[in-house]
Amino acid sequence: MRYIIYGAGGIGGGIGALLTRSGREVVMIARGEHLSAMRERGLLVRQPGRTETVEVATASHPSEIDFRDDDVVLMTMKGQDTSNALDDLERCAGPEIPIICGQNGVGNERTAARRFLNVYGMLVVMPATFLIAGEVALFGEPKPGLLDSGRFPHGIDPTITQVCADLSAASFNAQPDEKIMRLKYGKLLDNLGNAVGALCGETALRSASDDVRAFIRRMRDEAVACYEAAGIDYASRSEIGERRAATFSAGEIPGVERGGSSTWQSFRRGLSGIETDWLNGEIVLIGLEHGVPTPANRALQLMAKRTHRAGLRDGAVPIEDIVALEHALKSS
């Protein structure tokens, strides 16, 4: 089995590098300075107590790859980039290539399943940072991350069983799970606060003032109400927390800042898009479909989009401004 890692940032680059290091065949699709750096120097992987340069095979686009019958594509780009990536994959590899969505949120699998025959979901709980071209930092120890996977919408098969075995051999905690979307809906509850860290700053998120805690609790309460109204099965935050605790704790890497969420990293790097529509926007959509008000999630979604469009970076918005927008939406 050969792994095509589509989106070789902190998560994709880390997974691809460790699979390569364990002897699996991997091709990583990347772009820009990051691609150039990996081609010139390899990918520098920093972990607690270990730093290593891994020589990796790369491509700038799926059209550069001679696809084979034993290929599996692991999608690790942000949700806003999924549709274009699937366009390219279908043109170059056809609709039967297995697609694994190792991304935040729960909408990428549905998008892929409209077009591809074999689609899988992957729960990604992995403290990883990519801020510098040609370098990723993986903070989890003793294992770098939790990567349970299964068929979409449910089930397991020989393909995903082999994927989990290869990931386990590469030092990850990866178990086949026939109800993978249950886990991903559960993790979405944690990801709802991603944009809070981006807008208010990771310090504000980690210190968790009363206002921040209360706002995040209201977002999660809205999400649970949406799940129940829609009949969606979801894992509890404590269940996923126990799996996380059994897999890793966040270690220290000398000279490397431990970054925040994927949304925070997008703001910090000044990227052209953010994934809030696939996190808080997912809850807003379910709420609209089932008559559940979601002013807290809508407020964070709107504020994140306004802030990003204005070109502001992380830490630019106080929590009071987001709460004020939430109250305005409630009364409108």
C-alpha positions in Angstrom: 0.0 0.0 0.0 1.3 3.5 -0.9 0.1 6.5 0.9 -0.6 9.8 -0.9 -0.6 12.5 1.7 -2.6 15.5 0.3 -1.8 18.5 2.4 1.6 18.0 4.1 1.4 20.6 6.9 1.7 19.8 10.6 -0.7 16.8 10.6 -0.1 15.5 7.1 3.6 16.1 7.1 4.0 14.5 10.5 2.0 11.4 9.5 3.8 11.1 6.2 7.2 11.4 7.7 6.6 8.8 10.4 5.1 6.4 7.9 8.1 6.9 5.7 10.4 6.4 8.7 8.7 3.1 9.4 9.4 1.8 5.9 6.0 2.6 4.2 5.9 4.1 0.7 4.7 7.7 0.9 4.2 10.6 -1.5 3.4 14.0 0.0 1.6 16.7 -2.0 2.6 20.1 -0.9 3.1 23.6 -2.4 5.2 26.7 -2.3 8.2 27.2 0.0 7.3 24.1 2.0 7.5 21.9 -1.1 10.8 23.5 -2.1 12.3 23.0 1.3 11.3 19.3 1.5 12.7 18.7 -2.0 16.0 20.4 -1.1 16.6 19.3 2.5 13.9 16.7 3.4 11.4 17.3 6.1 12.7 18.2 9.5 10.6 16.5 12.2 11.0 17.8 15.8 9.7 15.6 18.6 10.3 15.6 22.4 13.8 14.2 22.8 14.3 13.6 19.0 15.0 15.7 15.9 15.4 14.0 12.6 15.4 14.9 8.9 13.3 12.5 6.8 13.8 12.2 3.1 10.4 12.3 1.6 8.9 11.8 -1.9 6.9 14.9 -3.0 4.6 16.2 -5.7 3.1 19.7 -6.2 -0.1 18.3 -7.7 -1.9 15.0 -8.2 -1.1 15.2 -12.0 2.6 14.6 -11.1 1.8 11.2 -9.6 1.5 7.9 -11.6 -1.4 6.5 -9.5 -1.5 2.7 -8.8 -4.1 0.3 -7.7 -2.6 0.0 -4.2 -2.7 3.8 -3.5 -4.7 5.3 -0.6 -5.1 9.1 -0.3 -5.0 10.7 3.1 -6.7 14.2 3.0 -5.2 16.5 5.6 -5.9 19.9 4.1 -8.4 22.3 5.8 -12.1 21.8 4.9 -12.3 24.9 2.7 -9.7 23.3 0.4 -11.4 19.8 0.1 -13.6 20.4 -2.9 -10.8 21.7 -5.2 -8.6 18.8 -4.1 -11.3 16.3 -4.9 -11.7 17.8 -8.3 -8.0 17.2 -9.0 -8.0 13.7 -7.6 -10.9 12.6 -9.6 -9.3 13.9 -12.8 -6.0 12.3 -12.1 -6.8 9.1 -10.2 -10.5 8.3 -10.9 -13.4 7.8 -8.5 -12.4 4.4 -7.1 -9.3 5.5 -5.3 -9.7 5.2 -1.5 -10.1 8.6 0.2 -9.4 9.0 4.0 -10.6 12.3 5.5 -8.1 13.0 8.3 -9.6 16.5 8.8 -11.5 18.4 11.5 -15.3 18.5 11.2 -17.7 16.0 9.7 -18.5 17.5 6.3 -15.5 16.4 4.3 -16.6 12.7 4.2 -20.0 13.7 2.8 -18.4 15.8 0.2 -16.1 13.0 -0.9 -18.7 10.3 -0.7 -20.8 12.1 -3.4 -18.1 11.4 -5.9 -15.8 8.6 -4.7 -16.6 4.9 -4.1 -14.5 4.3 -1.1 -14.5 7.0 1.6 -13.2 6.7 5.2 -13.1 9.0 8.2 -10.2 9.4 10.5 -10.3 10.8 14.0 -7.2 13.0 14.3 -6.1 14.0 17.8 -2.5 15.0 17.4 -0.7 18.1 18.8 1.3 19.2 15.7 2.5 22.5 14.4 3.7 23.7 11.1 4.8 27.3 10.9 8.2 27.1 9.1 8.7 25.7 5.6 10.3 22.3 5.7 9.7 21.7 9.4 7.0 20.2 11.6 6.8 19.8 15.3 5.0 16.8 16.9 4.5 17.3 20.6 2.8 14.1 21.7 4.6 11.5 23.7 4.9 8.5 24.1 2.8 8.3 20.9 2.5 11.3 18.6 -1.2 11.1 18.0 -4.5 9.2 18.0 -5.7 8.2 14.5 -8.7 5.8 14.8 -10.3 5.3 11.4 -13.3 3.6 9.7 -15.4 3.5 6.6 -17.9 6.3 6.0 -20.6 6.3 7.1 -19.9 3.2 9.1 -18.1 -0.1 9.0 -14.5 -1.4 8.6 -12.9 -3.3 5.8 -9.4 -4.8 4.9 -8.2 -1.4 3.5 -8.8 0.6 6.7 -7.6 -2.3 8.8 -4.3 -2.3 7.0 -4.1 1.5 7.2 -4.5 1.3 11.0 -1.9 -1.4 11.2 0.6 0.7 9.3 -0.1 3.7 11.4 0.4 1.7 14.5 3.7 0.4 13.2 4.7 4.1 12.7 4.1 4.7 16.4 0.6 6.1 16.3 -2.4 4.9 18.3 -4.7 3.8 15.5 -7.6 1.4 15.8 -10.3 0.5 13.2 -13.7 1.8 14.4 -16.9 0.8 12.7 -18.6 4.0 14.0 -15.9 6.5 13.1 -18.3 9.4 12.6 -19.6 9.0 16.1 -16.0 9.8 17.2 -15.7 12.7 14.8 -19.0 14.3 15.9 -17.6 14.0 19.5 -14.3 15.7 18.6 -16.2 18.5 16.8 -17.4 19.5 20.3 -13.8 20.3 21.2 -13.0 22.0 17.9 -15.9 24.5 18.3 -13.5 26.6 20.4 -10.7 26.7 17.8 -11.6 30.2 16.6 -11.8 31.5 20.1 -8.1 30.9 20.5 -7.5 32.5 17.1 -9.5 35.6 17.7 -8.8 36.2 21.4 -5.4 34.6 21.5 -4.3 31.2 22.7 -3.4 32.6 26.1 -7.0 33.7 26.6 -8.2 30.3 25.6 -5.8 28.4 27.8 -6.4 30.6 30.8 -10.1 30.1 30.3 -11.6 33.2 32.0 -15.2 32.9 33.2 -16.4 34.7 30.0 -14.5 32.4 27.7 -15.6 29.2 29.6 -19.2 30.3 29.6 -19.2 31.1 25.9 -17.5 27.8 24.9 -20.0 26.0 27.1 -22.9 27.7 25.3 -21.5 26.7 21.9 -21.2 23.1 23.0 -24.7 23.1 24.5 -26.0 24.3 21.2 -24.2 21.5 19.4 -25.5 18.8 21.7 -29.0 20.2 21.2 -28.5 20.0 17.4 -27.2 16.5 17.6 -30.2 15.3 19.7 -32.7 17.1 17.4 -31.1 15.5 14.3 -30.7 12.0 15.9 -26.9 12.1 15.5 -24.9 9.7 17.6 -21.7 11.2 19.1 -19.0 10.2 21.5 -18.8 12.2 24.8 -15.8 14.5 25.3 -14.8 12.4 28.3 -14.6 9.3 26.1 -12.3 11.0 23.6 -10.4 12.5 26.4 -9.7 9.1 27.9 -8.4 7.9 24.5 -6.2 10.9 24.2 -4.8 10.5 27.7 -4.0 6.9 27.0 -2.1 7.9 23.8 -0.1 11.0 24.7 0.6 14.0 26.8 2.0 17.2 25.3 5.8 17.3 25.7 8.3 20.1 25.3 10.5 20.7 22.3 13.4 23.1 23.1 13.2 26.2 21.1 9.8 25.4 19.5 6.6 27.2 20.4 3.7 24.9 20.9 1.1 26.4 18.6 -2.6 26.5 19.0 -5.4 25.0 16.9 -5.5 24.6 13.2 -7.5 27.9 13.0 -4.9 29.7 15.1 -2.2 28.5 12.8 -4.1 29.7 9.8 -4.4 33.2 11.3 -0.8 33.2 12.5 0.4 32.3 9.0 -1.9 34.7 7.2 -3.5 32.0 5.0 -6.2 32.9 2.6 -8.9 30.7 4.2 -10.0 29.4 7.6 -12.1 26.3 8.4 -14.6 27.8 10.8 -17.5 27.1 8.3 -16.7 23.4 8.7 -16.7 23.6 12.5 -19.1 26.1 14.0 -20.8 26.4 10.6 -21.6 22.7 10.7 -23.5 23.3 13.9 -25.3 26.3 12.5 -26.4 24.2 9.5 -27.7 21.4 11.6 -29.6 24.0 13.7 -31.2 25.6 10.7 -32.3 22.2 9.4 -33.8 21.1 12.7 -35.1 24.4 14.2 -32.4 24.7 16.9 -31.1 28.2 17.6 -27.3 28.5 17.5 -26.4 32.2 18.2 -23.1 31.4 20.0 -21.8 29.3 17.1 -23.0 31.8 14.5 -21.4 34.7 16.4 -18.0 33.0 16.4 -18.4 32.0 12.8 -19.2 35.5 11.7 -16.6 37.2 13.8 -13.9 34.8 12.5 -14.9 35.6 8.9 -15.0 39.3 9.5 -11.6 39.3 11.3 -10.0 37.2 8.6 -11.4 39.3 5.8 -10.0 42.4 7.5 -6.5 40.9 7.5 -6.2 40.8 11.3 -4.0 38.2 13.0 -4.5 36.1 16.1 -5.4 37.8 19.3 -7.1 40.8 17.7 -10.7 40.4 19.1 -11.7 40.4 22.8 -14.3 37.8 24.0 -16.6 40.6 24.9 -17.0 41.5 21.2 -18.0 38.0 20.3 -20.5 37.8 23.2 -22.0 41.1 22.2 -22.6 39.7 18.6 -24.1 36.6 20.1 -26.6 38.7 22.1 -27.4 40.8 19.0 -28.1 37.6 17.0 -30.4 36.3 19.8 -32.5 39.4 19.7 -32.7 39.8 15.9 
